Amino acid sequence: MKEELWIADEVQKMLKARYEYREGKFHFTKTKKLEVFLGSSLFVFKLDMEVSFEHFQQDGAAINRASVYILPEEVLAFHHTLRRFPIPLPIAFRQHTQMNQHIVEVVMESLEPPGNFAQRLAAALKEFEPWPSPTEAE
């Protein structure tokens, strides 16, 4: 468990997120402010991105999951960064995107070291507006 805690601390730093350990998983939360225009109205709200990892294996791999909310105009840059990241996507990688006019949810799952997953995700998230620090988001 000591190594898992060290990895969780590293992932927390990479993602600039809050985390807790519960139900056998490390759960990370990061809040994103979204601005959506509907006609002549602007709606501003915050949504939490959720990342988790669990079931460490001997080789350092774990099951990683993320649910990220982005704007439709951010989708191409997000996907491009994931695909072009220096650490290639693992064979055991699944992703689906749920789109509507105003918000996109990207759900990812992989079997790889959590650090690799977090580095790739952090790089894709850096493509957009600065995210608040964990204390600003609360």
Contact map, one row per residue, 1 for C-alpha under 8 A:
111110000000000000000000000000000000000000000000000000000000000000000000000000000000000000000000000000000000000000000000000000000000000000
111111000000000000000000000000000000000000000000000000000000000000000000000000000000000000000000000000000000000000000000000000000000000000
111111100000000000000000000000000000000000000000000000000000000000000000000000000000000000000000000000000000000000000000000000000000000000
111111110000000000000000000000000000000000000000000000000000000000000000000000000000000000000000000000000000000000000000000000000000000000
111111111000000000000000000000000000000000000000000000000000000000000000000000000000000000000000000000000000000000000000000000000000000000
011111111100000000000000000000000000000000000000000000000000000000000000000000000000000000000000000000000000000000000000000000000000000000
001111111110000000000000000000000000000000000000000000000000000000000000000000000000000000000000000000000000000001100000000000000000000000
000111111111000000100000010000000000000000000000000000000000000000000000000000000000000000000000000000000000000000000000000000000000000000
000011111111100000000000000000000000000000000000000000000000000000000000000000000000000000000000000000000000000000000000000000000000000000
000001111111110000000000000000000000000000000000000000000000000000000000000000000000000000000000000000000000000000100000000000000000000000
000000111111111000000000000000000000000000000000000000000000000000000000000000000000000000000000000000000000000001100110000000000000000000
000000011111111111100000000100000000000000000000000000000000000000000000000000000000000000000000000000000000000000000000000000000000000000
000000001111111110000000000000000000000000000000000000000000000000000000000000000000000000000000000000000000000000000000000000000000000000
000000000111111100000000000000000000000000000000000000000000000000000000000000000000000000000000000000000000000000000110010000000000000000
000000000011111110000000000001000000000000000000000000000000000000000000000000000000000000000000000000000000000000000110110000000000000000
000000000001111111000000000001000000000000000000000000000000000000000000000000000000000000000000000000000000000000000000000000000000110000
000000000001101111100000000111000000000000000000000000000000000000000000000000000000000000000000000000000000000000000000000000000000110000
000000000001000111110000000111000000000000000000000000000000000000000000000000000000000000000000000000000000000000000000000000000000010000
000000010001000011111000011110000000000000000000000000000000000000000000000000000000000000000000000000000000000000000000000000000000000000
000000000000000001111100011100000000000000000000000000000000000000000000000000000000000000000000000000000000000000000000000000000000000000
000000000000000000111111111000000000000000000000000000000000000000000000000000000000000000000000000000000000000000000000000000000000000000
000000000000000000011111111000000000000000000000000000000000000000000000000000000000000000000000000000000000000000000000000000000000000000
000000000000000000001111100000000000000000000000000000000000000000000000000000000000000000000000000000000000000000000000000000000000000000
000000000000000000001111110000000000000000000000000001000000000000000000000000000000000000000000000000000000000000000000000000000000000000
000000000000000000001111111000000000000000000000000111100000000000000000000000000000000000000000000000000000000000000000000000000000000000
000000010000000000111101111100000000000000000000000111000000000000000000000000000000000000000000000000000000000000000000000000000000000000
000000000000000000111100111110000000000000000000011110000000000000000000000000000000000000000000000000000000000000000000000000000000000000
000000000001000011110000011111000000000000000000011100000000000000000000000000000000000000000000000000000000000000000000000000000000000000
000000000000000011100000001111100000000000000001111000000000000000000000000000000000000000000000000000000000000000000000000000000000000000
000000000000001111000000000111110000000000000001110000000000000000000000000000000000000000000000000000000000000000000000000000000000010010
000000000000000000000000000011111000000000000111100000000000000000000000000000000000000000000000000000000000000000000000000000000011010010
000000000000000000000000000001111100000000000111100000000000000000001000000000000000000000000000000000000000000000000000000000000011000010
000000000000000000000000000000111110000000011110000000000000000000000000000000000000000000000000000000000000000000000000000000000010000000
000000000000000000000000000000011111000000011110000000000000000000000110000000000000000000000000000000000000000000000000000000000000000000
000000000000000000000000000000001111100001111000000000000000000000000000000000000000000000000000000000000000000000000000000000000000000000
000000000000000000000000000000000111110001110000000000000000000000000000000000000000000000000000000001000000000000000000000000000000000000
000000000000000000000000000000000011111111100000000000000000000000000000000000000000000000000000000000000000000000000000000000000000000000
000000000000000000000000000000000001111111100000000000000000000000000000000000000000000000000000000000000000000000000000000000000000000000
000000000000000000000000000000000000111110000000000000000000000000000000000000000000000000000000000000000000000000000000000000000000000000
000000000000000000000000000000000000111111000000000000000000000000000000000000000000000000000000000000000000000000000000000000000000000000
000000000000000000000000000000000000111111100000000000000000000000000000000000000000000000000000000000000000000000000000000000000000000000
000000000000000000000000000000000011110111110000000000000000000000000000000000000000000000000000000000000000000000000000000000000000000000
000000000000000000000000000000000011110011111000000000000000000000000000000000000000000000000000000000000000000000000000000000000000000000
000000000000000000000000000000001111000001111100000000000000000000000000000000000000000000000000000000000000000000000000000000000000000000
000000000000000000000000000000001110000000111110000000000000000000000000000000000000000000000000000000000000000000000000000000000000000000
000000000000000000000000000000111100000000011111000000000000000000000000000000000000000000000000000000000000000000000000000000000000000000
000000000000000000000000000000111100000000001111100000000000000000001000000000000000000000000000000000000000000000000000000000000000000000
000000000000000000000000000011110000000000000111110000000000000000011000000000000000000000000000000000000000000000000000000000000000000000
000000000000000000000000000011110000000000000011111000000000000001111000000000000000000000000000000000000000000000000000000000000000000000
000000000000000000000000001111000000000000000001111100000000000001110000000000000000000000000000000000000000000000000000000000000000000000
000000000000000000000000001110000000000000000000111110000000000111100000000000000000000000000000000000000000000000000000000000000000000000
000000000000000000000000111100000000000000000000011111000000000111000000000000000000000000000000000000000000000000000000000000000000000000
000000000000000000000000111000000000000000000000001111100000011110000000000000000000000000000000000000000000000001000000000000000000000000
000000000000000000000001110000000000000000000000000111110000011100000000000000000000000000000000000000000000000000000000000000000000000000
000000000000000000000000100000000000000000000000000011111000011000000000000000000000000000000000000000000000000000000000000000000000000000
000000000000000000000000000000000000000000000000000001111101111000000000000000000000000000000000000000000000000000000000000000000000000000
000000000000000000000000000000000000000000000000000000111111110000000000000000000000000000000000000000000000000000000000000000000000000000
000000000000000000000000000000000000000000000000000000011111100000000000000000000000000000000000000000000000000000000000000000000000000000
000000000000000000000000000000000000000000000000000000001111100000000000000000000000000000000000000000000000000000000000000000000000000000
000000000000000000000000000000000000000000000000000000011111110000000000000000000000000000000000000000000000000110000000000000000000000000
000000000000000000000000000000000000000000000000000000011111111000000000000000000000000000000000000000000000001111000000000000000000000000
000000000000000000000000000000000000000000000000000011111001111100000000000000000000000000000000000000000000001111000000000000000000000000
000000000000000000000000000000000000000000000000000011110000111110000000000000000000000000000000000000000000111101000000000000000000000000
000000000000000000000000000000000000000000000000001111000000011111000000000000000000000000000000000000000001111101001000000000000000000000
000000000000000000000000000000000000000000000000001110000000001111100000000000000000000000000000000000000011110000000000000000000000000000
000000000000000000000000000000000000000000000000111100000000000111110000000000000000000000000000000000000111100000000000000000000000000000
000000000000000000000000000000000000000000000000111000000000000011111000000000000000000000000000000000001111000000000000000000000000000000
000000000000000000000000000000000000000000000001110000000000000001111100000000000000000000000000000000001110000000000000000000000000000000
000000000000000000000000000000010000000000000011100000000000000000111110000000000000000000000000000000111100000000000000000000000000000000
000000000000000000000000000000000100000000000000000000000000000000011111011000000000000000000000000000111100000000000000000000000000000000
000000000000000000000000000000000100000000000000000000000000000000001111111000000000000000000000000001110000000000000000000000000000000000
000000000000000000000000000000000000000000000000000000000000000000000111111000000000000000000000001011110000000000000000000000000000000000
000000000000000000000000000000000000000000000000000000000000000000000011111100000000000000000000000000000000000000000000000000000000000000
000000000000000000000000000000000000000000000000000000000000000000000111111111000000000000000000000000000000000000000000000000010000000000
000000000000000000000000000000000000000000000000000000000000000000000111111111100000000000000000000000010000000000000000000000000000000000
000000000000000000000000000000000000000000000000000000000000000000000000111111110000000000000000000000000000000000000000000000000000000000
000000000000000000000000000000000000000000000000000000000000000000000000011111111000000000000000000000000000000000000000000100100000000000
000000000000000000000000000000000000000000000000000000000000000000000000011111111100000000000000000000000000000000000000000110100000000000
000000000000000000000000000000000000000000000000000000000000000000000000001111111110000000000000000000000000000000000000000100000000000000
000000000000000000000000000000000000000000000000000000000000000000000000000111111111000000000000000000000000000000000000000000000000000000
000000000000000000000000000000000000000000000000000000000000000000000000000011111111100000000000000000000000000000000001001100000000000000
000000000000000000000000000000000000000000000000000000000000000000000000000001111111100010000000000000000000000000000001101100000000000000
000000000000000000000000000000000000000000000000000000000000000000000000000000111111100110000000000000000000000000000000000000000000000000
000000000000000000000000000000000000000000000000000000000000000000000000000000011111110100000000000000000000000000000000000000000000000000
000000000000000000000000000000000000000000000000000000000000000000000000000000001111111100000000000000000000000000000001001000000000000000
000000000000000000000000000000000000000000000000000000000000000000000000000000000001111100000000000000000000000000000000000000000000000000
000000000000000000000000000000000000000000000000000000000000000000000000000000000000111110000000000000000000000000010001000000000000000000
000000000000000000000000000000000000000000000000000000000000000000000000000000000011111111000000000000000000000000000000000000000000000000
000000000000000000000000000000000000000000000000000000000000000000000000000000000110001111101000000000000000000000000000000000000000000000
000000000000000000000000000000000000000000000000000000000000000000000000000000000000000111111000000000000000011100000000000000000000000000
000000000000000000000000000000000000000000000000000000000000000000000000000000000000000011111000000000000000000000000000000000000000000000
000000000000000000000000000000000000000000000000000000000000000000000000000000000000000001111100000000000000011100000000000000000000000000
000000000000000000000000000000000000000000000000000000000000000000000000000000000000000011111110000000000001111000000000000000000000000000
000000000000000000000000000000000000000000000000000000000000000000000000000000000000000000011111000000000001110000000000000000000000000000
000000000000000000000000000000000000000000000000000000000000000000000000000000000000000000001111100000000111100000000000000000000000000000
000000000000000000000000000000000000000000000000000000000000000000000000000000000000000000000111110000000111000000000000000000000000000000
000000000000000000000000000000000000000000000000000000000000000000000000000000000000000000000011111000011110000000000000000000000000000000
000000000000000000000000000000000000000000000000000000000000000000000000000000000000000000000001111100011100000000000000000000000000000000
000000000000000000000000000000000000000000000000000000000000000000000001000000000000000000000000111111111000000000000000000000000000000000
000000000000000000000000000000000000000000000000000000000000000000000000000000000000000000000000011111110000000000000000000000000000000000
000000000000000000000000000000000000000000000000000000000000000000000001000000000000000000000000001111100000000000000000000000000000000000
000000000000000000000000000000000001000000000000000000000000000000000011000000000000000000000000001111110000000000000000000000000000000000
000000000000000000000000000000000000000000000000000000000000000000001111000000000000000000000000001111111000000000000000000000000000000000
000000000000000000000000000000000000000000000000000000000000000000001111001000000000000000000000111101111100000000000000000000000000000000
000000000000000000000000000000000000000000000000000000000000000000111100000000000000000000000000111000111110000000000000000000000000000000
000000000000000000000000000000000000000000000000000000000000000001111100000000000000000000000011110000011111000000000000000000000000000000
000000000000000000000000000000000000000000000000000000000000000011110000000000000000000000000011100000001111100000000000000000000000000000
000000000000000000000000000000000000000000000000000000000000000111100000000000000000000000001111000000000111110000000000000000000000000000
000000000000000000000000000000000000000000000000000000000000001111000000000000000000000000001110000000000011111000000000000000000000000000
000000000000000000000000000000000000000000000000000000000000001110000000000000000000000001011100000000000001111100001000000000000000000000
000000000000000000000000000000000000000000000000000000000000111100000000000000000000000001011000000000000000111110000000000000000000000000
000000000000000000000000000000000000000000000000000000000001111100000000000000000000000001010000000000000000011111011000000000000000000000
000000000000000000000000000000000000000000000000000000000001110000000000000000000000000000000000000000000000001111111000000000000000000000
000000100010000000000000000000000000000000000000000010000000111100000000000000000000000000000000000000000000000111111100000000000000000000
000000100110000000000000000000000000000000000000000000000000000000000000000000000000000000000000000000000000000011111110000000000000000000
000000000000000000000000000000000000000000000000000000000000000000000000000000000000001000000000000000000000000111111111000000000000000000
000000000000000000000000000000000000000000000000000000000000000100000000000000000000000000000000000000000000010111111111100000000000000000
000000000010011000000000000000000000000000000000000000000000000000000000000000000000000000000000000000000000000001111111110000000000000000
000000000010011000000000000000000000000000000000000000000000000000000000000000000000000000000000000000000000000000111111111000000000000000
000000000000000000000000000000000000000000000000000000000000000000000000000000001100101000000000000000000000000000011111111100000000000000
000000000000001000000000000000000000000000000000000000000000000000000000000000000100000000000000000000000000000000001111111110000000000000
000000000000011000000000000000000000000000000000000000000000000000000000000000000000000000000000000000000000000000000111111111000000000000
000000000000000000000000000000000000000000000000000000000000000000000000000000001100100000000000000000000000000000000011111111100000000000
000000000000000000000000000000000000000000000000000000000000000000000000000011101100000000000000000000000000000000000001111111100000000000
000000000000000000000000000000000000000000000000000000000000000000000000000001000000000000000000000000000000000000000000111111110000000000
000000000000000000000000000000000000000000000000000000000000000000000000000000000000000000000000000000000000000000000000011111111100000000
000000000000000000000000000000000000000000000000000000000000000000000000000011000000000000000000000000000000000000000000001111111000000000
000000000000000000000000000000000000000000000000000000000000000000000000010000000000000000000000000000000000000000000000000011111100000000
000000000000000000000000000000000000000000000000000000000000000000000000000000000000000000000000000000000000000000000000000001111110000000
000000000000000000000000000000000000000000000000000000000000000000000000000000000000000000000000000000000000000000000000000001011111000000
000000000000000000000000000000111000000000000000000000000000000000000000000000000000000000000000000000000000000000000000000000001111100000
000000000000000000000000000000110000000000000000000000000000000000000000000000000000000000000000000000000000000000000000000000000111111110
000000000000000110000000000000000000000000000000000000000000000000000000000000000000000000000000000000000000000000000000000000000011111110
000000000000000111000000000001100000000000000000000000000000000000000000000000000000000000000000000000000000000000000000000000000001111111
000000000000000000000000000000000000000000000000000000000000000000000000000000000000000000000000000000000000000000000000000000000001111111
000000000000000000000000000000000000000000000000000000000000000000000000000000000000000000000000000000000000000000000000000000000001111111
000000000000000000000000000001110000000000000000000000000000000000000000000000000000000000000000000000000000000000000000000000000001111111
000000000000000000000000000000000000000000000000000000000000000000000000000000000000000000000000000000000000000000000000000000000000011111
